[in-house]
């Protein structure tokens, strides 16, 4: 494996040179846990590599009094990290995939998507409501969520409940729930709660019939400089094929819709044998309007792929060790499903949702 000029070398106590890889991450506890998990995987595979973790704050971490969808910045949790990557201050960056826009800035690519944690949303109840579910909560109970996607679907499914914005990292939101009487429950990603070791706080997992998840939710991504071929090669072993295919179809769907966190777009994917299944939906902000459809495609693995084909980038992802035939099929699935919804009027729903959100 050749070394890039920007990768530093250190010496251990025996004078042996070892390669230093600097990993960029957000400062939050969850981000650090996620980055540490990726570092552990890399250390298992490359024991001679020395890993340094560089933590920094992002715009999304600093602006805590405004709904994410109102800030109007596509890369709320990624911009500062990508700036450090561009300045060669770090060599790789670990993200929650759902924070990464479907179009990355020039010169960057996602070199790995790790095996997905549970992508579904979870209900966390105020302690005094233990044992209840969204169905059994008193009418007009207030549910906290920072996501337009969650709010739109849950308003549609549970019209007897009320939904209000709640911001902050996981720790902050749980504290707001437990220490005040403002919220009856809050909705959080099950994956984050599990990674934090807070599974016992999960009162209910929301299935696709109640609330489909965000594009890329539950998956971790490793972003690198596209020209760093050795780093790309190094992190590619972390790719989990089924997760990569699912997430590429989801990202292609969102990209074709030109969606983001300022509009309610939701997905559900499954790989079963050689088939990839994608369900996607768009909603009005109040959940009254919904366009939803499902499609499937064969993603049978073809391992006889040449190197140049493997270098293809699919919605920002370079998955070197995943069949290019499968990657192309996954992207095609997402694009085709989005086109079908656009033909049925999805653009009008999303445009109206965007305008209403901007006006609020």
N, C-alpha and C positions, 0 to 999 in steps of 0.2 A: 504494500500500500504506500503510494507516494505521499510526501508531506507537502502541504501548502506552505508558502513563505510566511504566512501570518500566524502559523501555529507555533507556540512557544515550547521550549524544552526545559525540563527541570532535572535535577539529579537527586536521587534518593541518598540515604545514609551510606550506601556502599559505593557511591560515585557513579551508579548506573543511570544513564539518561532515560527519562521517560517523557512521553508526550503529554502536554498539558492542554486539556480541552476546557474552555470557559463556557459555562452554561448560564444563560440569562433567564431570569424569572421575575414575576411580580413578588412584592414583599408579603402578601397576605399569607396567613398560616396554611390555607388550602393550597395555594400556588406552590409554597415551599414543599409541602407533603408530596404534591404531584411531581415536582422536579426531582425530589429525592428518590422517588420510585423509579423514574427514568434513569437517574444516575446509578442506582443499584443494578438495574438491568445491564447498563453499559459496562459497569465494573465486572459483572459476572462474565461477560463475553470478552472483554478486553482488560484483563487484570493489570497489565502494565501501563495503562493510561491513567494519568492523574487528572481528576476532575475538580474544577473550581467553580463554585456557585456564586453568581453575581446577582444580587436582588435589587430591584428598583421599583419606584412608584410610577403608575400610569395615570392618564387623565381620568379614567374610570374610577381609580382608587381615590383620587383627590376630590372629585365632585360628588358629594354624597347627599345633596339636598334636592337633586333634580332627577326625574325619571330618565333612564338610559335613552329611551326612545325620543326624548326631547332635546338631548344635547346636540344631536345632528352630526356627530363625528363617527365615521365608519369604523375607525380602528381605536376605539376607546381604551381597550386593554392591551393594545399591541404596539402602538406607535413608538413609544420610548424604547421598547425592547428592540424593535426593528432598526431604530436609529443607532443603537449600540452595536447591532449586528453589522450595519453598514460601515460604521467607524472602526470595525475590527476589534472592538472592546470585548465582544463575546464571539464564540464560534457557533453555538447553537442556542436556540431559544425554545423553551417548553411552554406550550399554551394549552388551555382548554380549546379544543377544535371549534366549538361553537362561537368563540370570541374572534375567530379569524374570518375576515371577509372572503367572499368567493373569488375575488380578484386580488392577488397580492401585488405589492409594489414591484417594479422591475428589479431583477437581480436576486429575488428571494423565491424560495420554493419550500413546500412541506416535504421533507425527506422521509418522514415516517409517521404513520398513524398506528398507535398501539391498540391492543385488544380492548374493546369497549367494555366499560362498566355498565350497570343497569342504566339505560338512557331515559327511563320514565321519570315523571314528576312525582313528588311525594307530598302528602299532607302532614304538617306538624301542628298539633293542637296545643292551645293554651292548656297548662296542667289541669285546670278545673274542668276541662271538657274531655278528659281522658275516657277512652272507650267509645266515643262517638265517631261518626263519619260525616262527610259532606252532606249525605242524604238525610242524616238524622239530626243535624244541627238545627237550633231554633231559627225560625224565619228572621230575615234581616241581620243574621250574624255577619260580621265584617271579616273578610278574608284578605290578607295582605299578599300582594304579588308585585314584583317589579316588571313583569313581562306582559306585553300586549297580547301575545300569543296565548298565554295561560288564561288571562282575563277574558278574552273573547270566547274561548271554548267553554270555560266554566260558567260564564254568564248564560250561554246557550243551554248548557246541560243542567245548571242549578239556578234557575231564574229567581228563586226565593232568597238567595244570598246576595250580599253586597260586596263589592271588590274595591280595595283602595291600594294605592301605591305604597311600597315599602322598599327603602334602599339600604345599602350597607353590605359588608361582607357577611358570610354565614354567621360568624360570632355575633356581629352587631344585630342582625335580624332576629336571631334567637333571643337575644337579650331584650329587644323591643317587645317581642311576643310575651316572654315570661314575666317581665317586670312592670308591664303596663297593662291596662285593660282595653287598649285600642283595638286589638285584633283577637278574634275568636280562634283563628288558625292562620298559618301562612303556608304558601306553596313554594317548595324548593326542589332542586334537582336531587334525586335519590343518590346519584353518583357522588356528589360532593359530601353529602351526609355520611355515606359509607366510608369514603376516604378519610374523613375527619374522625371516624370511630363513633359516630353518633347515630348508628342504626336504630338504637332503642327509642329515639325520638320520632321515628317514622310511625304514624298512626294508620296510614293508608297509602298504597301505591296506586296511582291513577293509570288505568289501562287505556288503550287507544280509543275505546268507546266513550271515555270521559274527557281525555285530554292527550292528544298526540304531542310528541316532543319536538324540540328545536333541532334544526339541521346540525349534525355533528355532536349533539348532546351526549355526554358520558364518555367521549373519546379524547385522548390526549394526542397532541400533534407536536412534532419536532420540526421547527423551521430553521433553515440553513441558507447560506449564500449559494445561489444556483451554480456558481462557477467552482465551488469547493468540492471537486469530484471525490476526493478522498474522504471528506466528512460525510458526503452524501452516501458513499459506499458503506461507511462505518455505521451510520444510523439506519440504513435500509434493513438490517437484520431485525429491527424492532417491529417492522410492519406485520400486522395481522391481516391476512388476505381478506377474510370475510368482512372485517370492519372497514378496511380500505374500500372495498367494492360498495358496501352500504353507504358509506359517507360520501364517496364520489357521486353516487346517484342522487343523494340528498343535496349536495352542493351544486350539482348541475341543475337540479330542479329550481333551487333558490336563485341561482345566477340567471337562468332563463327568465324567471319572473321579475328580475331586478328587485328582489326583496331585500330586507335587512331587519334590524331590530325595531325600525319605525313602522313596520306593518305586521299584522298577524298571519304568519305562515307556519304550518306545522307538517310534520312527516311521521311516517312509520315504515320501517324496512325490516326485511327478513331474508336470510339466505337458507334455502332448503334444497340440499343436493346441489344440482347445477343451476337452479333457478334463483334469481334475485327478484324479490317482490317489493314494490314501492307504492305506498299510499301517500298522497299529498293533498293539502287543503289550504285555501285562503279564506279569511273571515273578515267581516266588517268589525269595527272596534267593539260594537255592542253584541256581536255574535249572532245578530239576527239573520245576516246573509252569510251563506257558506257555499263554496264550490269545492267539491271533493271527488277524487277519483283514484283508481288503482290500476297499475300496469305491472307486467312482469317481463323478464327477458332471461335467456339462457346465458350464463357466464361460465360455461364449462372451461376449466383450466387447460390452457395450451402452453406447455412449458417450452416448446420449441420456438422461442422468440429471440430474434437477434438483438444485439446490444443497442443498436440505434433506435429500434422500436421501443425498447424499455426506457429510453431517455425521454419519451413523450411526457408532456405535462398535461394533467387533466384537472381542470378547475383549481389550479395552484398546487397540485399534488404530483410529485415525482416518485412513484413507487417502483423502484428498480427491480425488486424481486417478485413482482406480481405480473402475471401474464398481461401483455398489452392488449390482446384480444378481449380479455375479460374487462380490463379497464375501459376500453372503448365502448363495450356493451353497457357497462354501468353508467357511463356518462350519457350515452344515447337514451337510456331509459329515463333519466331525470329530465333531459331536454324534451323528449316526446311527451311526457306526462304534463310538463309545464305548458307546452304548446297547446295541448288538448284543453287545459283549463283556461288559457288565454283566449282560445277560440269560443269558449262558453261565457266570456265576460269577466274573467279574473282581473284584467287590467283596470276596469272601472271600479271594482271593489277595492283594489289596492290603492288606486289614486285617491279615492274618497277617504280611505282610512288614513292615508298619509296627510292629506289636507286637514282632516279633523284633528289629528294628533298634533300637527303644527299649530293649529289655532287654539288648542286648549291651554 
